[in-house]
């Protein structure tokens, strides 16, 4: 009977989508209508956007001009991650400097931070 109850309890647990790891080591987790990138050590806003861009283009296979929107309010507090969506609903300021006052960032723009960060870290 105990084994049966344990099996039923495990079956009742919500299934979580597997996480995806970006090239910079940040983990991307699907959440509802978007995705979240939890904090994992020293990471600035550009690190999170880099991971978001890679996720959308490389993992989801979407076009580089796909817009990504930040849905968690900046500034990010120490130890917090950042939530993103492909929908402009609930979009917040991106937390990075952008020209033109746009809230969303193209996936290719977000992924371009990966190259900038690599160059900075190699210097």
C-alpha positions as CSV (number, residue, x, y, z in Angstrom):
1,X,0.0,0.0,0.0
2,X,2.8,2.4,0.9
3,X,4.5,1.7,-2.5
4,X,1.2,2.4,-4.3
5,X,0.8,5.8,-2.4
6,X,4.4,6.8,-3.2
7,X,3.9,6.0,-6.9
8,X,0.7,8.0,-7.0
9,X,2.4,10.9,-5.2
10,X,5.3,11.0,-7.7
11,X,2.8,10.8,-10.6
12,X,0.9,13.8,-9.2
13,X,4.0,16.0,-9.2
14,X,3.9,18.7,-11.8
15,X,6.2,17.9,-14.7
16,X,8.8,20.5,-15.4
17,X,10.1,21.2,-18.8
18,X,13.8,20.4,-19.1
19,X,16.1,23.4,-18.7
20,X,18.4,24.5,-21.6
21,X,21.9,25.8,-20.9
22,X,23.2,28.7,-22.9
23,X,26.8,29.0,-24.1
24,X,27.6,31.3,-21.2
25,X,26.5,28.7,-18.7
26,X,23.2,30.4,-17.7
27,X,20.2,28.1,-17.5
28,X,17.0,28.9,-19.3
29,X,13.7,27.5,-17.9
30,X,10.4,27.6,-19.6
31,X,7.7,29.3,-17.5
32,X,4.1,29.8,-18.6
33,X,4.1,32.2,-21.5
34,X,7.8,32.9,-21.4
35,X,11.0,31.8,-19.8
36,X,13.2,32.6,-16.8
37,X,16.9,32.7,-16.5
38,X,17.8,32.2,-12.8
39,X,20.8,33.9,-11.2
40,X,24.0,31.7,-11.3
41,X,26.9,33.7,-10.0
42,X,28.4,36.9,-11.4
43,X,26.0,37.8,-14.2
44,X,25.1,41.2,-15.5
45,X,22.1,42.2,-17.7
46,X,24.0,41.5,-20.9
47,X,24.7,37.9,-19.7
48,X,21.0,37.3,-19.3
49,X,20.1,38.9,-22.7
50,X,22.9,36.8,-24.4
51,X,21.3,33.6,-23.0
52,X,17.9,34.8,-24.0
53,X,19.0,35.5,-27.6
54,X,20.7,32.1,-27.9
55,X,17.7,30.3,-26.5
56,X,15.3,31.9,-28.9
57,X,17.5,31.4,-32.0
58,X,19.5,28.3,-31.2
59,X,17.0,26.3,-29.1
60,X,13.6,27.4,-30.3
61,X,14.8,27.8,-33.9
62,X,13.1,31.2,-34.3
63,X,14.1,34.0,-36.6
64,X,16.8,36.4,-35.5
65,X,14.3,39.3,-35.8
66,X,12.0,37.7,-33.2
67,X,11.4,40.2,-30.4
68,X,12.2,39.3,-26.8
69,X,10.7,41.2,-24.0
70,X,11.8,41.5,-20.4
71,X,8.8,40.8,-18.0
72,X,10.6,41.2,-14.7
73,X,11.2,44.8,-13.6
74,X,14.7,46.2,-13.6
75,X,16.9,46.7,-11.7
76,X,17.5,43.1,-11.0
77,X,18.3,42.6,-7.3
78,X,21.3,40.6,-6.3
79,X,20.6,36.9,-6.5
80,X,17.5,37.4,-8.8
81,X,17.1,36.1,-12.3
82,X,15.3,37.7,-15.2
83,X,12.0,36.7,-16.8
84,X,11.4,37.1,-20.5
85,X,8.6,36.6,-23.0
86,X,8.0,36.6,-26.8
87,X,4.9,38.7,-26.2
88,X,4.9,42.4,-25.5
89,X,2.2,41.9,-22.9
90,X,3.6,43.0,-19.5
91,X,6.9,44.1,-21.0
92,X,9.1,46.1,-18.8
93,X,12.1,48.3,-19.5
94,X,14.9,46.0,-20.8
95,X,17.5,47.0,-18.2
96,X,20.1,47.8,-21.0
97,X,20.7,51.0,-22.9
98,X,18.7,51.0,-26.2
99,X,18.2,53.8,-28.7
100,X,14.6,54.7,-29.6
101,X,12.8,53.7,-26.4
102,X,11.9,50.2,-27.5
103,X,11.0,47.7,-24.8
104,X,11.7,44.6,-26.9
105,X,15.0,43.5,-28.2
106,X,15.5,41.4,-31.4
107,X,16.9,37.9,-30.7
108,X,20.0,38.7,-32.8
109,X,20.6,41.9,-30.8
110,X,20.3,39.9,-27.6
111,X,22.7,37.2,-28.9
112,X,25.2,39.8,-30.0
113,X,26.0,40.4,-26.3
114,X,27.5,37.0,-26.3
115,X,30.3,38.1,-28.6
116,X,30.8,41.4,-26.7
117,X,31.1,39.6,-23.4
118,X,33.6,37.1,-24.8
119,X,35.8,39.9,-26.1
120,X,35.7,41.7,-22.8
121,X,36.5,38.6,-20.8
122,X,39.5,37.7,-23.1
123,X,41.0,41.3,-22.7
